Amino acid sequence: MKTTKTDKTKAAAKTEQRGKILGIGGIFFKSANRDQMREWYSKHLGISDKGGGAMLPWRQSDDPEKKHVTVWSVFPSTTDYFGPGPAPFMINYIVEDLDALLERLKGEGVKIDEKRMNESYGRFAWIYDAEGNKIELWEPVAKKP
């Protein structure tokens, strides 16, 4: 498919909207034997989760001074944290301007959970994709220079 200048302009404008995804903030999945899974991933892949999740550091490509982490964590198979659906996983996305993103998604008809969570390390909200999978949105607390 040939891309025209107009198509590129539209794509660029879309990514410059307020309320955008910056990266993956967390990868969470269920396991019937949480401790065994943690041990396996630690032994074979070097991902060490002693209970609070493994923290995988990275830097933002367009601003390498901005540091982030992606949290990798195993949840018990009985958790309801991933929502009422059958999905054995949940992705957490780091967002810039959570309020703007939620406002835009609301206007686009996306199902948005009414629950919000404010923690010392950021603000959280949840949405659902077209198949009902729960998605976590996280706006980290801006670090003071």
Beta strands, then each sheet from edge to edge (+ up, - down):
strand 1: 20-31
strand 2: 54-60
strand 3: 63-76
strand 4: 89-96
strand 5: 111-119
strand 6: 122-128
strand 7: 134-140
sheet 1: 2+ 3- 1- 4+ 7+ 6- 5+
end
